[in-house]
């Protein structure tokens, strides 16, 4: 079974999360994580996104930038946010930063569905 790994362009931890939430509210145009911006409201994951990822026929995993770089240092060359797919032959880029930067939530879900088909 394939796995999708979504990587936020934000670091983990309560303080980082709080700072990100304020940044997203105060200056959304300069917020550096388009994946966070479309899949999260001000404080929690959007319900539509949560239900969508639970319905996918693949496992999904989410990491923050610092967690990702610690676990997958060889993939650190890819700009974040990004999504990767593991199919048994290693991790491959599934959605690039450029693609994610240009998708809203419905577009993100449509793109994932199409690529998994």
HUZI-V863441 format. One record per backbone hydrogen bond with DSSP energy under -1.0 kcal/mol. CO is the residue of the C=O (numbers start at 0). NH is the residue of the N-H. E is the energy in kcal/mol with one decimal. If there is no record, write none. Layout:
# HUZI-V863441
co = [CO:CO]
nh = [NH:NH]
e = [E:E]
This chain:
# HUZI-V863441
co = [1:2:3:4:5:6:7:9:12:13:14:15:16:17:18:19:20:21:22:26:32:33:34:35:38:43:45:46:47:48:49:50:58:60:62:63:64:65:66:67:71:72:74:81:82:82:83:84:85:89:91:94:95:96:98:99:103:104:105:106:107:108:109:110:111]
nh = [58:85:60:83:62:81:9:64:16:17:18:19:20:21:22:23:24:25:26:29:36:37:38:39:45:40:49:50:51:52:53:54:3:5:7:67:68:69:70:71:74:75:77:6:93:94:4:91:2:86:84:82:99:100:101:102:107:108:109:110:111:112:113:114:115]
e = [-1.3:-2.6:-2.0:-2.8:-2.5:-1.5:-1.1:-2.4:-2.4:-2.5:-2.5:-2.5:-2.3:-2.2:-2.4:-2.8:-1.8:-3.2:-2.8:-1.5:-2.2:-1.9:-1.7:-2.0:-2.8:-2.9:-2.6:-2.6:-1.9:-2.8:-1.7:-1.1:-2.8:-3.1:-2.6:-2.8:-2.6:-1.4:-2.0:-3.4:-1.9:-1.5:-1.7:-3.0:-3.3:-2.0:-2.9:-2.5:-1.9:-1.1:-3.1:-2.3:-2.7:-2.8:-1.2:-1.4:-2.6:-2.4:-2.4:-2.4:-2.4:-2.4:-2.4:-2.3:-1.9]
